[in-house]
Amino acid sequence: MPQYGYTAKRDVVQARLRRIEGQIRGLQRMIDEDRYCIDVLTQISAATSALRAVALELLEDHLNHCVTQAIERGGPEAAEKVREASAAIERLVRS
């Protein structure tokens, strides 16, 4: 099984994702309860920020682990890992 940058802290990442999942369920409840629009939007913003923070942490792990190892090995894999990281950054910036 391959080792990825986040592998060592998988439990921490999973815990953060579970908290975000709870936030999403809370949003569903807010809609079910006809809560005030601004309150719902505030919670959506919080969930979005939490997801973005996880994404940035995973990106940093990817750069520090996967991309760094590929560059150290050299060859076409290094260029491919850099292209992957660039594409991931582009997606994050657009979101």
FENNOR-V308367 format. One record per backbone hydrogen bond with DSSP energy under -0.5 kcal/mol. NH is the residue of the N-H (numbers start at 0). CO is the residue of the C=O. If there is no record, write none. Layout:
BEGIN
nh = (NH,NH)
co = (CO,CO)
END
This chain:
BEGIN
nh = (3,6,8,9,12,13,14,15,16,17,18,19,20,21,22,23,24,25,26,27,28,29,30,31,32,33,34,39,40,41,42,43,44,45,46,47,48,49,50,51,52,53,54,55,56,57,58,59,60,61,62,63,64,66,67,68,69,70,71,72,73,77,78,79,80,81,82,83,84,85,86,87,88,89,90,91,92,93,94)
co = (1,3,5,6,8,9,10,11,12,13,14,15,16,17,18,19,20,21,22,23,24,25,26,27,28,30,29,35,36,37,38,39,40,41,42,43,44,45,46,47,48,49,50,51,52,53,54,55,56,57,58,59,60,61,62,64,65,66,67,68,69,74,74,75,76,77,78,79,80,81,82,83,84,85,86,87,88,89,90)
END
